[in-house]
């Protein structure tokens, strides 16, 4: 706990020359040095790429290495009161649908050298305003009887790096100076908790390595250390991943490191490095700085200025990919305790324009049969998330499909190109359109052209300066049909209607379902006549005929099938989804250690949120079920926590909490034979793990659809 000393620029070698004391931390006199010890080992960062540069000698703030307060954005701060206490909360790190951070339990084991409990790792999910709520212990295996500090996760969340005091056989190990240094450890995800915990080879008993930060590709690890040969107290270093381990640490040089302390690094995916320093002047204490290190020539070092920096210590800065929202810790006046976590929001990206590696891309549309370039083709380019879904909630429709048990199953399906609006780019006479890509990002490109089938392709932007993406299009041999099922006499769509498409030439029948918006799509064979029939419980069927013979000009067909409610059953119009319906969610995956919903594994909850936004009167009961493994009481509590976690997820997506009630049934309602003591496969146990959504209320407002003769003048 040695952080306050950073304010006074006390170098590490000065501290270490004093008579050593037995401690888990390097100790010095004065409350300021306690604060340095307290915070320095507790930070996390996630860098992406860089090479160390050997620069001319620059180290002091008077050399004007940075521009102060260069952010030209309106920034609003929010104290994360849901997790902050009268003590310490700091070093946030993005994880799944929340953050992992450092704090301690008020009644936890006491470190005799600090008089405070040992620090542990906590996890908190976000609410609808992206503020963390209800922190809880992150891992049983990781939290030990010494201090655990900040973490950095691999992109797939299956590997992590974290700071811990030097341990050997579960006991703190001191060096020859009777000091217990800090080291960087690695752990991997196991079936029940984090496991295979081991220190990395570049650690040393005689000096500290801490604040690990893994690059996005997993090939570089950044950290802070007071190892010999640095420029000041603590410097920033990185190591390269090798086939057999890690290479030797490389100092990042004097463009970043100073005679003071550089700690708490975070490398944004754009290649902008954020870190805290007390060696370059600023607002006071530790200030947050940034520098673009994405290119061969680095940018200028910049002090972020107020309100992100204050007269006190500001550290542990992280920010989202769009660079518009993030978190950091500060002991500034007005907080809940010693160090609080703050969330900040900006009215636009805080990065300098042009920061980060950008590739020039050429997207080429061509005929797959003739290899000729296709001009005037519409091009839609989307960035993909790690789970394969594209950024943007307006790109998907919700489908509700009946199951064998009479329940409904729900999924998100990408909208047809015709429902995505006009393309934003079109190929030129050479069949080419120019665009820009972010290095290492996943993309999805959709190319459309009359007379051709829609073509799509997924790809990853490489590390070359230019990239060509060739997209082949095939000639269309069928006619796209865009359909809508609605209620006769009302301006209301009918979801989950069954549509039968019968080819009158051969009697062949195809079945499709209308989406939550009442839409359906099909591609009809050429030169045929077809009968379409829409059916849904509570309505009379609706029938229409279409033909693909002798089509002229536009090759798409549109049809609106209008269902008439059964006599005396007009209530169905206000219940697009019947009250009492049960929607089964089987594909919500929780983190192994209890009830954290994995990022990218909440697709069905995303669909449910979209459905509840479409029907604002809809209120539901969320009921979670477990399999039979584990004792009854544990499973009951676990299922309730999982249901509550699903509820928080929906609230984060913008659904009001009073529309959702959460319940847990544990293993009381198994769907197969796999009770206690029965030998079952993992798939059989998985069948019992599900979340059910019961529609307890839905009463949608409906609008009468007037035709000609509308007394109010409508058409």
Secondary structure, 3 states (H helix, E strand, C coil): CECHHHHHCCCHHHHHCCCCCCECCCCCCCHHHHHHHHHHCCCCCCCCCCCCCCCCCCCCHHHCCEEECCCCCCEEEEECCCCCCCCECEEEEEECCEEEEEECCCCCCEECCCCEECCEEEEEEECCCCCEEEEEECCCCCCCCCCEEEEEECCCCCEEEEEEECEECCEECCCCCCECCEEEEEEEECCCCEEEEEECCCCECCECEEEEEECCCCCEEEEEECCCCCCCCCEEEEEEEECCEECCCEECCCCCCCCCCEEEEEECCCCEEEEEECCCCCCCCCEEEEEECCCCCCCCEEECCCCCCCCCCEEEEEECCCCCEEEEEECCCCCCCCEEEEEEEECCCCCCCCCCCEEEEEEEEEECCCCCECCCCEEEEEEECCCCCECCHHHEEEEEEECCCCCEEEEEEECCHHHCCCCCEECCCCCEEEEEEECCCEEEEEEECCCECCEEEEEECCCCCEEEEEEEECECCEEEEEEEEEECCECCECCCCEEEEEECCCCCEEEEECCCCCEEEEEEECCCEEEEEEECCCEECEEEEEECCCCCCCCCEEEEEEEEECCCCHHHHHCCCCCCCEEEECCCCECCCCCCECCCCCHHHHHHHHHHHHCCCCEEEEEEECCCCCCHHHHHHHHHHHHHHHHHHHHHCCCCHHHEEEEEEECCCCCCCCCCCCCCCHHHHHHHCEEEEEEEECCCCCCECCCCCCCCCCC
